[in-house]
Structures are given as structure tokens and as C-alpha cells.
Amino acid sequence: MSNKKEQEREELHKTIWKIANELRGSVDGWDFKQYVLGLLFYRFISENIEYYVNKNQKKAGISNFEYRNITDEEALMGKQQILEEKGFFILPSELFCNIRKNAERNENLNVTISNVFNNIEASARGTASENDVKGLFDDFTVDNKLGNTVDERNQKLVKMLNAIGDLKLGDYQDNNIDLFGDAYEFLMTMYASSAGKSGGEFFTPQEVGELLARIVIMDKTSVNKVYDPACGSGGLLLKFAKILGKENVKQGFFGQEINLTTYNLARINMFLHNINYNNFNIARGDTLIHPQHWDDEPFDAIVSNPPYSIHWASKENPLLINDERFSPAGVLAPSSKADLAFTMHMLSWLSPKGTAAIVEFPGVLYRGGAEQKIRKYMIDNNFVDTVIQLPPDLFFGTTIATCILVLKKNKIDNNILFVDASVEFVRNTNKNKLSNENINNIISLLKERKEVENKSYLATYEEVKENDYNISVNSYLKANLNEKKIDIKEVNKRLAEIVPKQEQLRKELEEIIRELEVDYHE
């Protein structure tokens, strides 16, 4: 990225954060994100439609056409075509720019905006895009959080409309939508870090997403389709569009998310990265019990950071042991730890030539019981390709050092590569981060797939089997702590000196106490 572009991006991020803080007032940051993100999305889709219609009219020879200046009646004549192409429709009078223009004079601004959002959603009803647009604005409710009176709320809305409208996102056609998507992702990062644990549940740091995508892509220039069964706000899926170009994710982006608000954020995220409604399928629901993409699997590319150690139905649901996703292992993941249930689900839906990269909680790599049996199934069938130990404190809401499990069904050997990347990080905020150099170092170890002192170890199937199917990295690579060798003789010598000193101090202390007691009684 050029320095100028990087600078513009920095400026944009500063402005966004300033807006978010200035406008927030008494509204909690986590609740407030829905207003900023909602209006950013509204501006985006308004400009998206304008650009589309203006371009078509100019192609037809009408050079000075501006969609924002025509009447609603004229616009309705092209509604069907716009809907088919874009998946939603906005009347000229309801475009972001026109609502903003009259906002200060509009005493019913809150009602106007609610109506606009309802109309945008209603425009998709009964069309192919209905499921992608339905409920997108549900979280944007103009309530008491924004102020106690209608007047106060409207003032805040005017300020927000102006602030979002003034963001330098360039002309729609000039920026390849990186800036809209970028602004959105930046806001998500800020909100996730300020919301701590609750934020971390829907958002994986960008750099970790970059690493996961690059592990799956390696030297490929395209993939058929990308899947994340616990997709949060969709960031991991979109990394493939960033790295390969969205046209090189041939059949689109697929994800499932259980949380309603986060599910809405993921769909908005797709639109903001200019992924058309017919090129993504984000579903809502519990992936382990009600997976929504049976008709779309298998997938060549799977990336995920599923929730750690959550409860799931497991043995309580008698149908699950016969579910074709879980039955091959002959046992279900424990009810208090769904981690390997997600892993088995992904393995089941991975294509014969595909790769899955999954962030795992460390315990799943070495614990006994049902989890050991599931690992045995995966290792005996040669599905485990690589295990990477990540540095601690990369994620929001937890400081724990997680791992990445890489699964494949087309391995050319039966070895497992273990990579210790625990020192591959930089710390320039209150969290550790993976720099580009860190990511490149990890990827090059995966490509070389050989032993590098203190960094990687290629274990044979027999070794792993003898180690009771324990696949935690430090079982094969001792942590490189860069510490001096400990001289046991020196330690013993020091201890020998300390013990008598301690004894002497204790005697002296007892003597002082005795004297004090005598003085006290006298």
C-alpha cells in the first residue's frame, strides 16, 4: 500500500474514532456502534445505487444524469432492474445525501430515518435477495439511548448524518470500496477492544485472519468457495476477497452465526465490501445442531475461530452420535467443550482437495477421554497436517496462547508439522499483534515443511501415536525461552548459603521478640 494511501487511511481512522467518541456521549460504546455502523451502511448502499444507475444512464447516452435529482416516480420505472442487480432499492428522495440535506429542518427526522430503513428492507421482500437484506437495520432503533427527548435525539442524528457524510471516502467510483469496508473493520476493531470479552466473541483480529487465509490459500490464485461455521462479523471470510480479489472466490462466501446482532453485522460487512447478495450466503442458527449449508458443502477453503469451550447438546441429543459429521469418530465431543465438535463439522464439510485452518483452545490438543478419541480418528486417517502454537494475548477478551490446527484430506505424507510461533509477535498496543514479517515467517515454515531448530518439527505418525495422540506443540518442540542454562551446582551452592542465613535471622528475630516481651511485662 502506498504511503499516501496509508496516510489517508490513518486520517480516516482518526476521524472515525473522533466521531464515535464525540457523538457517543452517555451511550455505551458497544450499543453506540449500531448507530455509526448503520449510518455508514446507509451511506454506502445509497452511493452504491447512485453509481449503478448513473453509470447505466451514461452508457445509454444521457451524460448529465444524476439519480439523486430525479423524481421518485421516474425512479420507480427502473425499480425491477435495480432490485435484480443490487438486491435492494432506494428512492431518490430517500438517498443518504437527500435525507442529510434536509435533516436540520426535519422535526420528524427519527421517524423519517426509520421509514427509509423499513422501505429499503421492504423493497427486497419476495425477491431473490430477501434473506440477505431482511432485518439488516433491526439494531438501528432510535430510542432513549440517544437522548431523552425527540429534539435531543434528532440533534444527535443530524450530527451523525453530517459526520458520516463528511467522511472522506472519495467518490464511489474512485475507491474500490476498500475505504468503506476498511472504515467498518476499523470501527469493529475499536468496539471489540473496548468491549473486551463480548467484543472478542464476534471479531478475530485482522492479522490472525490474514494468517488463517494465507495458510489455506498458500500458492493458489483462486478458490471455489469459502466457509466459516462460526463466522462472527464475517471478517475471516472477507480476507479471501482482500488477498485473492473477490472475483477469484469463484462461488462465493458462506457462513453461519448464532447471534442475531452479529449475524446482521456479517451481512452488512459483505455489502460494505461490495460482495453482491448473490455471491454470499450468511445463515443464522446453531451450526452444531442445525447446520444451514448442507446443499453447499463440501468447501475447498474453511477458516474459523469458533467459540472456546462452550456447552453443546452432545450425548443429551441421541441423534447426534448418528450425525454423519460426528459419527466417524465414534464418540462426541464432551458436553462442556464443543471445540472438537466444530472441528469434526469442518472436517466433514472439507472437500478432498481443500484445507481448513482453525483456531483452537490449547486443551483440545492434549486432553484425554472423548477428545483423545476424536484426535485419534483424525490422526489415524491422516487428516492433521500442521499444528501452530500462536503467541499469547492476540485476541480480545482473553490473554491465552491459542493454536491453529490445519486439516487436509489430500496429504502426500503421514507426518505432522509442529510450528512454535510463540515468539512471532510485536507489541505496540495493549495486545500482541502479528506483523507482516511474523506472518511471512510462519508461512515460510509451513512451505518448507521441515525441521528448523526451536521453530518447527516434523513428527512421524508413529511418534504421535506413541505420544498418546497428544498434538500440543510443546510436546515436540521445547519452548524457546532464550534463557541461560541453569547451573545446578551453582544453585545448590547458593541454597547452602541461604539456609544457614535464614536460620540465623530466625534466631535473631526470636531473640528480639523475647526481649520485647520482657520489656512489655516489666
TALIN-V575112 format. One record per backbone hydrogen bond with DSSP energy under -1.0 kcal/mol. CO is the residue of the C=O (numbers start at 1). NH is the residue of the N-H. E is the energy in kcal/mol with one decimal. If there is no record, write none. Layout:
co;nh;e
CO;NH;E
CO;NH;E
//
This chain:
co;nh;e
2;6;-2.6
3;7;-2.6
4;8;-2.6
5;9;-2.3
6;10;-2.4
7;11;-2.7
8;12;-2.7
9;13;-2.6
10;14;-2.5
11;15;-2.6
12;16;-2.7
13;17;-2.4
14;18;-2.3
15;19;-2.8
16;20;-2.9
17;21;-2.3
18;22;-3.2
19;23;-2.9
24;27;-2.3
28;32;-2.8
29;33;-1.4
32;35;-1.4
32;36;-1.5
33;37;-3.2
34;38;-1.8
35;39;-2.3
36;40;-2.2
37;41;-2.4
38;42;-2.2
39;43;-2.6
40;44;-2.3
41;45;-2.8
42;46;-1.8
43;47;-2.4
44;48;-2.6
45;49;-2.2
46;50;-2.4
47;51;-2.7
48;52;-1.9
49;53;-2.7
50;54;-2.9
51;55;-2.3
52;56;-1.9
53;57;-2.5
54;58;-2.5
55;59;-2.1
56;60;-1.4
57;62;-2.5
58;61;-1.5
61;63;-1.2
62;65;-1.1
66;69;-1.8
67;70;-1.2
71;75;-2.1
72;76;-2.0
74;77;-1.1
75;78;-1.8
76;79;-1.2
78;82;-2.1
79;83;-2.8
80;84;-2.3
81;85;-2.0
82;86;-3.6
83;87;-1.8
91;94;-1.4
92;95;-1.4
95;99;-2.3
96;100;-2.6
97;101;-1.7
98;102;-1.1
100;103;-1.1
103;106;-1.4
106;109;-1.2
108;112;-2.8
109;113;-2.8
110;114;-2.0
111;115;-2.7
112;116;-2.5
113;117;-2.5
114;118;-2.3
115;119;-2.7
116;120;-2.4
117;121;-2.1
118;122;-2.8
119;123;-1.9
121;124;-1.2
122;125;-1.3
124;127;-2.2
127;130;-1.6
129;132;-1.0
129;133;-1.5
130;134;-2.5
133;136;-2.0
135;138;-1.6
137;140;-1.7
139;141;-1.6
141;143;-1.5
143;146;-2.0
144;147;-1.2
149;153;-2.4
150;154;-2.7
151;155;-2.4
152;156;-2.0
153;157;-2.2
154;158;-2.6
155;159;-2.3
156;160;-2.5
157;161;-3.0
158;162;-2.6
159;163;-2.6
160;164;-3.0
161;165;-2.4
162;166;-2.1
167;169;-2.0
171;174;-1.1
171;175;-1.9
177;181;-2.1
178;182;-3.0
179;183;-2.7
180;184;-2.3
181;185;-2.6
182;186;-2.6
183;187;-2.3
184;188;-2.5
185;189;-2.5
186;190;-2.5
187;191;-3.0
188;192;-2.9
189;193;-2.6
190;194;-2.1
191;195;-1.8
195;198;-1.1
196;200;-2.3
197;201;-1.2
199;202;-1.6
202;233;-2.1
205;209;-2.0
206;210;-2.4
207;211;-2.1
208;212;-2.6
209;213;-2.5
210;214;-2.4
211;215;-2.2
212;216;-1.8
213;217;-2.8
214;218;-2.8
217;220;-2.9
223;250;-2.1
224;251;-4.5
225;301;-1.4
226;254;-3.0
227;303;-1.9
228;256;-1.7
231;234;-3.1
234;238;-1.9
237;240;-1.4
238;242;-2.0
239;243;-2.6
240;244;-2.6
241;245;-1.5
245;248;-2.3
246;249;-1.5
248;223;-2.3
249;252;-1.2
252;226;-2.0
253;281;-2.8
254;228;-1.6
255;283;-2.9
256;231;-2.1
257;285;-1.7
259;263;-2.5
260;264;-2.2
261;265;-2.1
262;266;-2.2
263;267;-1.8
264;268;-2.5
265;269;-2.4
266;270;-1.8
267;271;-2.1
268;272;-2.9
269;273;-1.1
270;275;-2.5
271;274;-2.4
276;279;-2.6
279;253;-1.9
281;255;-2.0
283;257;-2.0
286;290;-3.6
293;296;-1.2
293;297;-1.6
299;351;-2.9
300;355;-2.5
301;227;-2.1
302;357;-2.4
304;359;-2.6
310;338;-1.7
313;316;-2.0
314;317;-1.6
317;320;-1.6
319;322;-1.1
320;323;-1.2
323;326;-1.2
323;327;-3.0
326;329;-1.3
327;330;-1.9
334;337;-1.6
335;312;-2.1
338;341;-1.2
338;342;-2.0
339;343;-1.7
340;344;-2.3
341;345;-2.2
342;346;-2.3
343;347;-2.6
344;348;-2.4
345;349;-1.5
347;350;-1.0
349;299;-2.9
351;354;-1.8
355;302;-2.1
356;407;-2.5
357;304;-1.7
358;405;-3.0
360;403;-2.3
361;364;-1.5
362;365;-2.0
363;366;-1.3
363;367;-2.4
365;471;-2.8
369;373;-1.6
370;374;-2.1
371;375;-2.3
372;376;-2.6
373;377;-2.1
374;378;-2.2
375;379;-2.8
376;380;-3.1
377;381;-1.5
378;383;-2.9
379;382;-1.6
383;408;-2.6
385;417;-2.2
386;406;-2.9
387;419;-2.8
388;404;-2.3
389;421;-2.0
393;432;-2.5
399;393;-1.9
402;390;-2.4
403;360;-3.1
404;388;-2.6
405;358;-2.5
406;385;-2.8
406;386;-1.3
407;356;-2.2
416;459;-2.8
417;387;-2.6
418;457;-2.3
419;389;-3.1
421;424;-1.6
423;425;-1.7
426;433;-2.8
433;426;-2.8
435;439;-2.4
436;440;-2.7
437;441;-2.5
438;442;-2.1
439;443;-2.7
440;444;-2.5
441;445;-1.5
442;446;-1.8
443;447;-2.3
444;448;-2.4
445;449;-2.1
452;455;-2.7
452;456;-2.6
455;420;-3.0
456;452;-1.4
457;418;-3.0
459;416;-2.6
460;464;-2.0
461;465;-2.6
462;466;-2.8
463;467;-1.4
464;469;-2.1
465;468;-1.5
467;470;-1.5
472;475;-2.0
473;476;-1.9
473;477;-2.6
479;481;-1.2
487;491;-2.1
488;492;-2.7
489;493;-2.4
490;494;-2.3
491;495;-2.5
492;496;-2.5
493;497;-1.4
494;498;-2.3
495;499;-2.6
497;501;-1.2
498;502;-2.8
499;503;-2.4
500;504;-2.7
501;505;-2.7
502;506;-2.5
503;507;-2.2
504;508;-2.4
505;509;-2.6
506;510;-2.4
507;511;-2.2
508;512;-2.2
509;513;-2.5
510;514;-2.4
511;515;-2.3
512;516;-2.5
513;517;-2.5
514;518;-2.4
515;519;-2.7
516;520;-2.7
517;521;-2.5
518;522;-2.3
//
